């Protein structure tokens, strides 16, 4: 199964509403945050057997990473095409956080636990909160340049371990047990 160690906002609904009000609701392709796709900032995607997950969470607890509670400011929106072909692979529309030093440090601590991550950008960690992806060229061009969000989103985020789907959506939270989907 595919899993995700990520940071989730305490108030997820503000991000879901924002994605739904933007071009995402009308133009999304295979990814749109909502009830089946929880807003998050990925720290690590990985494959594991279900019986390995409790041990991974215990390792997170041993380093006290589960106590992570960051107040993150997201003030920029970015649209990025990974292959250069907007029509073929689509463009991913994301919010960009501040606190890059803290996020990179947390990412490196997770790297000590997860030895074989599946996210391709592991060596070049790029923290972001994906809102949706699109293959709509007109929609992509409308948001292709970095845009300042005013007022910015400011929210507390907590560390979780959950299940992930093929396109990287966080579909459920397994740990900690007091955080629900």
Secondary structure, DSSP 8 states (H G I E B T S, - for coil): -EEEEEEEES--HHHHHHHHHSTHHHHEEEEE-BTTBB--EEEEEEE--GGGHHHHHHHHHHTTGGG-EEEEEEEEEEEE-SSS-HHHH-EEEEEEES-HHHHHHHHHHHHTT-SSB--TTGGG----EEEEEE--HHHHHHT-S-EEEEEEEEEEEEEEEEEE-TT--EEEEEESTTS--
